[in-house]
Amino acid sequence: MDIRGWRNKEALLRALYALFLGQVVSFLMAIMGFTASFIAELGVDTPLTLSFFSYLALALVYGSILLYRRQKLRVPWYWYVLLGFVDVQGNYLVNKAFEYSSITSVTLLDCWTVAWVIILTWYFLGTRYSLWQFCGAALCITGLGLVLISDAGVGSGGGSKPLLGDLLVIGGTFFFAISNVGEEFCVKKKDRVEVVSMIGLFGTLVSVCQIAIMERKTLESVQWSAEIILTFAGYAFASFMFYTLVPFVLQVDWLYYLSFAIVVVGLVIYSKTEKDPVSIPALENRNVPYQVLGEEGVESRNETIAS
């Protein structure tokens, strides 16, 4: 095999690896979305506590590895405080959105993170994107805009307050984008284990502070059951694996935009089909006898019996 053939094979393997890793990450995101939505349906309003266990697991596992290495931090600690803070806010807003909007809308609008990342990496990191990449991102954003229009009332989006939920998701994706850009910069320049462990550590500390202020009374009123505990555990596991794999897929590639566009189009079609009412023949078109209710109906029935 010549050098050109080897390079083509290597490029194909890298593309397949990226696609596989992307599908795994997408599956983990789906589990996180499902469990967060299920928790909201159970009436447990604890979005901060839901992500707290994920940060704690990251801090314990990767923090132990970092301590075993006995090396100094390669990035100043205050940068990790910022990353941990914005990441917690992103998780809080997106998890909170499940209380007001449908899981379809939240999952779709969660992809706004890509738009924010493009803007932030272009401005702060000097990343240059091709025209096709911008066109792909614009197509995706157009699809996401249709979701906002639908949930604003045109398509009667699901959820108690769908537009509020959508706005919470978009706000959460902005924080996620800041976290992802900062994480990408640190991973490329420094150590992946250090980055993940520090996000876990400071994410845990920030979560504890906010839980004490915002969710303490709610936690006291929660009727804990095996179902709720297992759902929390499922979210924590999926989120832990998500944070573990994300550093490997932070490299932007055209295949990502292609798969992202396909997913968005598919979810928009699914969302539209899901909201279409089933046609039921009108009752007035049927020759169905009916009886008048009330005093008039009772009197007529008594006269019939008497006769």
Protein Blocks (a to p, Z undefined) as FASTA:
>chain_A
ZZklmmmmmmmmmmmmmmmmmmmmmmmmmmmmmmmmmmmmnopacfklmmmmmmmmmmmm
mmmmmmmnopacfbdfklmmmmmmmmmmmmmmmmmmmmmmcfklmmmmmmmmmmmmmmmm
mmmnopacdfklmmmmmmmmmmmmmmmmmmnomnopgdjblmlmmmmmmmmmmmmmmmmm
mmmmmmmmmcfklmmmmmmmmmmmmmmmmmmmmmmmmmmmpccdfklmmmmmmmmmmmmm
mmmmmmmmmpccfklmmmmmmmmmmmmmmmmmmmpccddddfklpccddddedjklmmmm
mmmmmZZ
